[in-house]
């Protein structure tokens, strides 16, 4: 019983750290690339990888343009929260209540961003042909396998 509790605690900690890293990396990318991050590079990659037609690319660009106003403020809020947490860490007088409030807000913003991303990806997925859907699904499965393998390697090296 104690062993399973420790495993659950370890997995929870790993997921929390992964989410924190994801927020950090998202904030860093936003600061470095600004609006380019919202669909530009990934759309170009998938246009080539899936051999999207011009019509499909136009539909996807329209979807992304339509959704940008909902996503952009969330990304800015995450960046601002990251900055506030960094300032709190470096202030010399740690305020745990303030840290918890900032983290709770970051969690809410990240949750909303993930939900928005899932909705947008669902809309984009509907633009694809059956063959393209199969190809992207296989691509994502391979990506997930590589990520899981990397996480296992990191866990084993500790």
FIVOMI-44317 format. One record per residue: residue number from 1; x, y negated, z negated of N, C-alpha, C in turn. Coordinates in nm, 2 decimals, padded with zeros to 4 digits, always signed. Atoms other than C-alpha are relative to their C-alpha. Layout:
residues N
+-----+--------+--------+--------+--------+--------+--------+--------+--------+--------+
| pos |    npx |    npy |    npz |   capx |   capy |   capz |    cpx |    cpy |    cpz |
+-----+--------+--------+--------+--------+--------+--------+--------+--------+--------+
| NUM |      X |      Y |      Z |      X |      Y |      Z |      X |      Y |      Z |
...
+-----+--------+--------+--------+--------+--------+--------+--------+--------+--------+
end
This chain:
residues 158
+-----+--------+--------+--------+--------+--------+--------+--------+--------+--------+
| pos |    npx |    npy |    npz |   capx |   capy |   capz |    cpx |    cpy |    cpz |
+-----+--------+--------+--------+--------+--------+--------+--------+--------+--------+
|   1 | +00.08 | +00.12 | +00.00 | +00.00 | +00.00 | +00.00 | +00.09 | -00.13 | +00.00 |
|   2 | -00.09 | +00.11 | +00.01 | +00.28 | -00.24 | -00.10 | +00.07 | -00.02 | +00.13 |
|   3 | -00.08 | +00.01 | -00.12 | +00.47 | -00.16 | +00.22 | -00.09 | -00.06 | +00.11 |
|   4 | +00.08 | +00.06 | -00.11 | +00.17 | -00.24 | +00.45 | -00.03 | -00.15 | -00.03 |
|   5 | +00.02 | +00.14 | +00.03 | +00.12 | -00.57 | +00.26 | +00.12 | -00.08 | +00.04 |
|   6 | -00.12 | +00.07 | -00.04 | +00.48 | -00.66 | +00.32 | +00.01 | -00.01 | +00.15 |
|   7 | +00.01 | +00.00 | -00.15 | +00.44 | -00.57 | +00.69 | -00.09 | -00.11 | +00.05 |
|   8 | +00.10 | +00.10 | -00.04 | +00.13 | -00.79 | +00.72 | +00.05 | -00.14 | -00.03 |
|   9 | -00.05 | +00.13 | +00.04 | +00.30 | -01.07 | +00.54 | +00.11 | -00.04 | +00.10 |
|  10 | -00.11 | +00.03 | -00.10 | +00.61 | -01.04 | +00.78 | -00.06 | -00.04 | +00.13 |
|  11 | +00.06 | +00.03 | -00.13 | +00.39 | -01.04 | +01.09 | -00.07 | -00.14 | -00.01 |
|  12 | +00.06 | +00.13 | +00.01 | +00.19 | -01.34 | +00.96 | +00.11 | -00.11 | +00.00 |
|  13 | -00.11 | +00.10 | +00.00 | +00.52 | -01.53 | +00.89 | +00.05 | -00.01 | +00.14 |
|  14 | -00.06 | +00.01 | -00.14 | +00.65 | -01.44 | +01.24 | -00.09 | -00.07 | +00.09 |
|  15 | +00.10 | +00.07 | -00.08 | +00.33 | -01.56 | +01.40 | +00.00 | -00.15 | -00.03 |
|  16 | +00.00 | +00.14 | +00.04 | +00.34 | -01.88 | +01.20 | +00.12 | -00.07 | +00.06 |
|  17 | -00.12 | +00.06 | -00.05 | +00.70 | -01.95 | +01.30 | +00.00 | -00.01 | +00.15 |
|  18 | +00.02 | +00.01 | -00.14 | +00.62 | -01.87 | +01.66 | -00.09 | -00.11 | +00.04 |
|  19 | +00.08 | +00.12 | -00.03 | +00.34 | -02.12 | +01.66 | +00.07 | -00.13 | -00.02 |
|  20 | -00.08 | +00.12 | +00.03 | +00.56 | -02.38 | +01.50 | +00.10 | -00.03 | +00.11 |
|  21 | -00.09 | +00.02 | -00.11 | +00.82 | -02.32 | +01.77 | -00.07 | -00.04 | +00.13 |
|  22 | +00.08 | +00.04 | -00.12 | +00.56 | -02.34 | +02.04 | -00.04 | -00.15 | +00.00 |
|  23 | +00.03 | +00.14 | +00.01 | +00.45 | -02.68 | +01.91 | +00.12 | -00.08 | +00.03 |
|  24 | -00.13 | +00.07 | -00.01 | +00.81 | -02.79 | +01.89 | +00.04 | -00.01 | +00.15 |
|  25 | -00.04 | -00.01 | -00.14 | +00.88 | -02.68 | +02.25 | -00.10 | -00.08 | +00.08 |
|  26 | +00.10 | +00.08 | -00.08 | +00.56 | -02.83 | +02.38 | +00.03 | -00.15 | -00.01 |
|  27 | -00.03 | +00.14 | +00.02 | +00.64 | -03.16 | +02.22 | +00.13 | -00.04 | +00.08 |
|  28 | -00.13 | +00.03 | -00.07 | +01.00 | -03.15 | +02.36 | -00.03 | -00.01 | +00.15 |
|  29 | +00.03 | +00.00 | -00.14 | +00.87 | -03.07 | +02.71 | -00.08 | -00.13 | +00.04 |
|  30 | +00.08 | +00.12 | -00.02 | +00.62 | -03.35 | +02.69 | +00.08 | -00.13 | +00.00 |
|  31 | -00.09 | +00.12 | +00.01 | +00.88 | -03.60 | +02.58 | +00.10 | +00.00 | +00.12 |
|  32 | -00.10 | +00.00 | -00.11 | +01.12 | -03.49 | +02.86 | -00.07 | -00.02 | +00.14 |
|  33 | +00.05 | -00.01 | -00.13 | +00.88 | -03.44 | +03.15 | -00.13 | -00.08 | +00.01 |
|  34 | +00.12 | +00.08 | +00.00 | +00.57 | -03.64 | +03.06 | -00.11 | +00.07 | +00.08 |
|  35 | +00.12 | -00.05 | -00.07 | +00.28 | -03.59 | +03.31 | +00.04 | +00.11 | +00.09 |
|  36 | -00.03 | -00.11 | -00.09 | +00.48 | -03.35 | +03.53 | -00.03 | +00.13 | -00.06 |
|  37 | +00.03 | -00.13 | +00.06 | +00.42 | -03.08 | +03.28 | -00.14 | +00.05 | +00.02 |
|  38 | +00.14 | -00.04 | -00.02 | +00.05 | -03.09 | +03.34 | -00.03 | +00.06 | +00.14 |
|  39 | +00.04 | -00.07 | -00.12 | +00.02 | -02.84 | +03.62 | +00.10 | -00.01 | +00.11 |
|  40 | -00.08 | +00.02 | -00.12 | +00.28 | -02.97 | +03.86 | +00.10 | +00.11 | +00.03 |
|  41 | -00.10 | -00.10 | -00.03 | +00.57 | -02.73 | +03.84 | -00.06 | +00.14 | +00.00 |
|  42 | +00.06 | -00.14 | +00.01 | +00.36 | -02.42 | +03.74 | -00.09 | +00.02 | +00.13 |
|  43 | +00.09 | -00.02 | -00.11 | +00.11 | -02.49 | +04.02 | +00.09 | +00.03 | +00.13 |
|  44 | -00.09 | -00.02 | -00.11 | +00.40 | -02.51 | +04.27 | +00.06 | +00.14 | +00.00 |
|  45 | -00.06 | -00.14 | +00.01 | +00.55 | -02.18 | +04.14 | -00.11 | +00.10 | +00.04 |
|  46 | +00.10 | -00.10 | -00.03 | +00.22 | -02.00 | +04.16 | -00.05 | -00.01 | +00.14 |
|  47 | +00.04 | +00.02 | -00.14 | +00.13 | -02.15 | +04.50 | +00.10 | +00.09 | +00.09 |
|  48 | -00.10 | -00.08 | -00.07 | +00.45 | -01.98 | +04.63 | -00.02 | +00.15 | -00.03 |
|  49 | +00.01 | -00.14 | +00.05 | +00.42 | -01.66 | +04.42 | -00.13 | +00.07 | +00.05 |
|  50 | +00.13 | -00.06 | -00.04 | +00.05 | -01.60 | +04.51 | -00.03 | -00.03 | +00.14 |
|  51 | +00.03 | +00.04 | -00.14 | +00.07 | -01.75 | +04.86 | -00.14 | -00.07 | +00.01 |
|  52 | +00.13 | +00.07 | +00.00 | -00.22 | -01.99 | +04.78 | -00.02 | -00.07 | +00.13 |
|  53 | +00.04 | +00.08 | -00.11 | -00.40 | -02.14 | +05.07 | +00.00 | -00.15 | -00.03 |
|  54 | +00.01 | +00.14 | +00.03 | -00.41 | -02.52 | +05.11 | -00.13 | -00.03 | -00.07 |
|  55 | +00.13 | +00.02 | +00.06 | -00.78 | -02.51 | +05.01 | +00.01 | +00.04 | -00.15 |
|  56 | -00.01 | -00.05 | +00.14 | -00.70 | -02.31 | +04.69 | +00.09 | -00.10 | -00.08 |
|  57 | -00.08 | +00.10 | +00.07 | -00.42 | -02.55 | +04.60 | -00.07 | -00.13 | -00.02 |
|  58 | +00.08 | +00.12 | +00.02 | -00.65 | -02.85 | +04.65 | -00.10 | +00.02 | -00.11 |
|  59 | +00.10 | -00.03 | +00.11 | -00.92 | -02.68 | +04.43 | +00.07 | -00.01 | -00.13 |
|  60 | -00.07 | -00.01 | +00.13 | -00.66 | -02.62 | +04.16 | +00.05 | -00.14 | -00.04 |
|  61 | -00.04 | +00.13 | +00.03 | -00.53 | -02.97 | +04.18 | -00.11 | -00.08 | -00.05 |
|  62 | +00.12 | +00.07 | +00.05 | -00.88 | -03.10 | +04.14 | -00.04 | +00.04 | -00.14 |
|  63 | +00.03 | -00.04 | +00.13 | -00.94 | -02.89 | +03.84 | +00.10 | -00.06 | -00.10 |
|  64 | -00.10 | +00.05 | +00.09 | -00.62 | -03.00 | +03.68 | -00.02 | -00.15 | -00.02 |
|  65 | +00.02 | +00.15 | +00.01 | -00.69 | -03.37 | +03.76 | -00.12 | -00.03 | -00.09 |
|  66 | +00.13 | +00.01 | +00.08 | -01.04 | -03.33 | +03.61 | +00.03 | +00.02 | -00.15 |
|  67 | -00.02 | -00.03 | +00.14 | -00.90 | -03.18 | +03.29 | +00.11 | -00.08 | -00.07 |
|  68 | -00.11 | +00.07 | +00.06 | -00.60 | -03.40 | +03.24 | -00.04 | -00.10 | -00.11 |
|  69 | +00.04 | +00.10 | +00.10 | -00.79 | -03.67 | +03.04 | -00.03 | +00.07 | -00.14 |
|  70 | +00.03 | -00.07 | +00.13 | -00.89 | -03.40 | +02.78 | +00.13 | +00.06 | -00.06 |
|  71 | -00.13 | -00.06 | +00.05 | -00.54 | -03.25 | +02.75 | +00.10 | -00.10 | -00.04 |
|  72 | -00.11 | +00.09 | +00.03 | -00.32 | -03.55 | +02.75 | -00.01 | -00.06 | -00.14 |
|  73 | +00.01 | +00.05 | +00.14 | -00.45 | -03.70 | +02.42 | +00.05 | +00.11 | -00.10 |
|  74 | -00.04 | -00.11 | +00.09 | -00.40 | -03.36 | +02.25 | +00.15 | +00.02 | +00.00 |
|  75 | -00.15 | -00.01 | -00.01 | -00.04 | -03.34 | +02.37 | +00.06 | -00.12 | -00.07 |
|  76 | -00.05 | +00.11 | +00.07 | +00.02 | -03.69 | +02.25 | -00.01 | +00.01 | -00.15 |
|  77 | +00.02 | -00.02 | +00.14 | -00.13 | -03.61 | +01.91 | +00.10 | +00.10 | -00.06 |
|  78 | -00.09 | -00.09 | +00.05 | +00.09 | -03.31 | +01.88 | +00.14 | -00.06 | -00.01 |
|  79 | -00.13 | +00.07 | +00.01 | +00.40 | -03.52 | +01.96 | +00.01 | -00.09 | -00.12 |
|  80 | +00.00 | +00.09 | +00.11 | +00.30 | -03.78 | +01.71 | +00.01 | +00.07 | -00.13 |
|  81 | -00.01 | -00.08 | +00.12 | +00.24 | -03.52 | +01.44 | +00.13 | +00.06 | -00.02 |
|  82 | -00.13 | -00.05 | +00.01 | +00.57 | -03.36 | +01.51 | +00.10 | -00.11 | -00.05 |
|  83 | -00.09 | +00.11 | +00.05 | +00.74 | -03.70 | +01.47 | -00.03 | -00.03 | -00.14 |
|  84 | +00.04 | +00.04 | +00.14 | +00.55 | -03.77 | +01.15 | +00.06 | +00.11 | -00.10 |
|  85 | -00.06 | -00.10 | +00.08 | +00.66 | -03.43 | +01.01 | +00.15 | -00.01 | -00.01 |
|  86 | -00.14 | +00.02 | +00.00 | +01.02 | -03.49 | +01.11 | +00.04 | -00.12 | -00.09 |
|  87 | -00.03 | +00.11 | +00.09 | +01.01 | -03.83 | +00.93 | -00.02 | +00.04 | -00.14 |
|  88 | +00.02 | -00.05 | +00.14 | +00.87 | -03.67 | +00.62 | +00.11 | +00.09 | -00.05 |
|  89 | -00.11 | -00.09 | +00.04 | +01.14 | -03.41 | +00.62 | +00.13 | -00.08 | -00.03 |
|  90 | -00.12 | +00.07 | +00.01 | +01.41 | -03.67 | +00.65 | -00.01 | -00.12 | -00.10 |
|  91 | +00.02 | +00.11 | +00.08 | +01.26 | -03.92 | +00.41 | +00.07 | +00.00 | -00.14 |
|  92 | -00.07 | -00.01 | +00.13 | +01.44 | -03.79 | +00.10 | -00.10 | +00.02 | -00.12 |
|  93 | +00.10 | -00.03 | +00.11 | +01.12 | -03.76 | -00.10 | -00.12 | +00.08 | +00.06 |
|  94 | +00.10 | -00.09 | -00.07 | +00.91 | -03.47 | +00.02 | -00.13 | +00.00 | -00.07 |
|  95 | +00.14 | +00.00 | +00.05 | +00.54 | -03.50 | -00.03 | -00.08 | +00.12 | +00.06 |
|  96 | +00.06 | -00.12 | -00.05 | +00.39 | -03.16 | +00.00 | -00.15 | -00.02 | +00.04 |
|  97 | +00.14 | +00.02 | -00.04 | +00.03 | -03.28 | +00.01 | -00.01 | -00.07 | +00.14 |
|  98 | +00.00 | +00.07 | -00.13 | +00.11 | -03.51 | +00.30 | +00.05 | +00.10 | +00.11 |
|  99 | -00.04 | -00.11 | -00.09 | +00.30 | -03.22 | +00.47 | -00.11 | +00.09 | +00.04 |
| 100 | +00.12 | -00.09 | -00.02 | +00.00 | -02.99 | +00.43 | -00.10 | -00.07 | +00.09 |
| 101 | +00.10 | +00.08 | -00.08 | -00.23 | -03.26 | +00.57 | +00.04 | -00.01 | +00.15 |
| 102 | -00.06 | +00.01 | -00.13 | +00.00 | -03.31 | +00.87 | -00.01 | +00.13 | +00.07 |
| 103 | +00.00 | -00.13 | -00.06 | +00.03 | -02.94 | +00.93 | -00.14 | +00.05 | +00.04 |
| 104 | +00.14 | -00.04 | -00.03 | -00.35 | -02.89 | +00.91 | -00.04 | -00.07 | +00.13 |
| 105 | +00.04 | +00.07 | -00.12 | -00.40 | -03.16 | +01.17 | +00.07 | +00.05 | +00.12 |
| 106 | -00.07 | -00.06 | -00.11 | -00.13 | -03.01 | +01.39 | -00.06 | +00.13 | +00.04 |
| 107 | +00.07 | -00.13 | -00.03 | -00.30 | -02.67 | +01.36 | -00.13 | -00.02 | +00.07 |
| 108 | +00.13 | +00.03 | -00.07 | -00.64 | -02.82 | +01.46 | +00.03 | -00.05 | +00.14 |
| 109 | -00.03 | +00.05 | -00.14 | -00.48 | -03.00 | +01.76 | +00.05 | +00.11 | +00.09 |
| 110 | -00.05 | -00.11 | -00.08 | -00.29 | -02.69 | +01.87 | -00.11 | +00.10 | +00.03 |
| 111 | +00.12 | -00.09 | -00.03 | -00.61 | -02.48 | +01.84 | -00.08 | -00.06 | +00.11 |
| 112 | +00.08 | +00.06 | -00.11 | -00.80 | -02.73 | +02.06 | +00.08 | +00.01 | +00.13 |
| 113 | -00.08 | -00.01 | -00.12 | -00.51 | -02.74 | +02.31 | +00.00 | +00.14 | +00.06 |
| 114 | +00.00 | -00.14 | -00.04 | -00.50 | -02.36 | +02.33 | -00.14 | +00.04 | +00.06 |
| 115 | +00.13 | -00.03 | -00.05 | -00.88 | -02.34 | +02.38 | -00.02 | -00.07 | +00.14 |
| 116 | +00.01 | +00.07 | -00.13 | -00.87 | -02.61 | +02.65 | +00.09 | +00.07 | +00.11 |
| 117 | -00.08 | -00.07 | -00.09 | -00.58 | -02.42 | +02.82 | -00.07 | +00.12 | +00.05 |
| 118 | +00.06 | -00.12 | -00.04 | -00.77 | -02.10 | +02.82 | -00.12 | -00.03 | +00.09 |
| 119 | +00.11 | +00.04 | -00.09 | -01.08 | -02.27 | +02.97 | +00.05 | -00.04 | +00.14 |
| 120 | -00.05 | +00.04 | -00.13 | -00.87 | -02.43 | +03.24 | +00.05 | +00.11 | +00.08 |
| 121 | -00.05 | -00.12 | -00.07 | -00.69 | -02.11 | +03.32 | -00.11 | +00.09 | +00.06 |
| 122 | +00.11 | -00.07 | -00.05 | -01.02 | -01.94 | +03.35 | -00.06 | -00.06 | +00.13 |
| 123 | +00.05 | +00.07 | -00.12 | -01.14 | -02.20 | +03.60 | +00.10 | +00.02 | +00.12 |
| 124 | -00.10 | -00.02 | -00.11 | -00.81 | -02.17 | +03.80 | -00.01 | +00.15 | +00.05 |
| 125 | +00.00 | -00.14 | -00.04 | -00.84 | -01.79 | +03.80 | -00.12 | +00.03 | +00.09 |
| 126 | +00.11 | -00.02 | -00.09 | -01.18 | -01.81 | +03.97 | +00.02 | -00.04 | +00.14 |
| 127 | -00.03 | +00.05 | -00.14 | -01.02 | -01.98 | +04.27 | +00.07 | +00.11 | +00.07 |
| 128 | -00.08 | -00.10 | -00.07 | -00.81 | -01.67 | +04.34 | -00.08 | +00.11 | +00.06 |
| 129 | +00.05 | -00.12 | -00.07 | -00.88 | -01.38 | +04.57 | +00.02 | +00.12 | -00.09 |
| 130 | -00.01 | -00.12 | +00.08 | -00.91 | -01.03 | +04.42 | +00.15 | +00.04 | +00.00 |
| 131 | -00.15 | -00.04 | +00.00 | -00.55 | -00.95 | +04.54 | +00.08 | -00.09 | -00.08 |
| 132 | -00.08 | +00.10 | +00.08 | -00.41 | -01.27 | +04.39 | -00.03 | +00.02 | -00.15 |
| 133 | +00.03 | -00.02 | +00.14 | -00.59 | -01.20 | +04.06 | +00.08 | +00.13 | -00.05 |
| 134 | -00.08 | -00.12 | +00.04 | -00.43 | -00.85 | +04.05 | +00.15 | -00.04 | -00.01 |
| 135 | -00.14 | +00.04 | +00.00 | -00.09 | -01.00 | +04.13 | +00.03 | -00.08 | -00.12 |
| 136 | -00.03 | +00.09 | +00.12 | -00.11 | -01.27 | +03.86 | -00.02 | +00.08 | -00.13 |
| 137 | +00.02 | -00.08 | +00.12 | -00.24 | -01.02 | +03.61 | +00.12 | +00.09 | -00.03 |
| 138 | -00.12 | -00.08 | +00.01 | +00.05 | -00.79 | +03.67 | +00.12 | -00.09 | -00.04 |
| 139 | -00.11 | +00.09 | +00.04 | +00.29 | -01.09 | +03.64 | -00.01 | -00.04 | -00.14 |
| 140 | +00.02 | +00.03 | +00.14 | +00.14 | -01.19 | +03.31 | +00.03 | +00.12 | -00.09 |
| 141 | -00.03 | -00.11 | +00.08 | +00.16 | -00.84 | +03.18 | +00.15 | +00.02 | -00.02 |
| 142 | -00.14 | -00.01 | +00.00 | +00.53 | -00.82 | +03.27 | +00.06 | -00.11 | -00.09 |
| 143 | -00.05 | +00.11 | +00.09 | +00.59 | -01.16 | +03.10 | -00.03 | +00.03 | -00.14 |
| 144 | +00.03 | -00.04 | +00.14 | +00.41 | -01.04 | +02.79 | +00.09 | +00.11 | -00.06 |
| 145 | -00.09 | -00.11 | +00.04 | +00.62 | -00.72 | +02.78 | +00.14 | -00.05 | -00.03 |
| 146 | -00.13 | +00.06 | +00.02 | +00.94 | -00.92 | +02.81 | +00.00 | -00.08 | -00.13 |
| 147 | +00.01 | +00.08 | +00.12 | +00.83 | -01.15 | +02.53 | -00.01 | +00.09 | -00.12 |
| 148 | +00.01 | -00.09 | +00.12 | +00.73 | -00.86 | +02.30 | +00.14 | +00.07 | -00.02 |
| 149 | -00.13 | -00.06 | +00.01 | +01.07 | -00.69 | +02.38 | +00.10 | -00.10 | -00.07 |
| 150 | -00.09 | +00.10 | +00.06 | +01.25 | -01.01 | +02.29 | -00.03 | -00.02 | -00.14 |
| 151 | +00.03 | +00.02 | +00.14 | +01.06 | -01.05 | +01.97 | +00.05 | +00.12 | -00.08 |
| 152 | -00.05 | -00.12 | +00.07 | +01.14 | -00.68 | +01.87 | +00.15 | -00.01 | -00.02 |
| 153 | -00.15 | +00.01 | +00.01 | +01.51 | -00.74 | +01.95 | +00.04 | -00.10 | -00.11 |
| 154 | -00.03 | +00.11 | +00.10 | +01.51 | -01.06 | +01.74 | -00.03 | +00.06 | -00.15 |
| 155 | +00.03 | -00.06 | +00.13 | +01.34 | -00.87 | +01.45 | +00.10 | +00.10 | -00.04 |
| 156 | -00.09 | -00.11 | +00.03 | +01.58 | -00.58 | +01.47 | +00.14 | -00.06 | -00.03 |
| 157 | -00.14 | +00.06 | +00.02 | +01.89 | -00.81 | +01.47 | +00.01 | -00.08 | -00.13 |
| 158 | -00.01 | +00.08 | +00.13 | +01.79 | -00.98 | +01.14 | +00.02 | +00.09 | -00.11 |
+-----+--------+--------+--------+--------+--------+--------+--------+--------+--------+
end
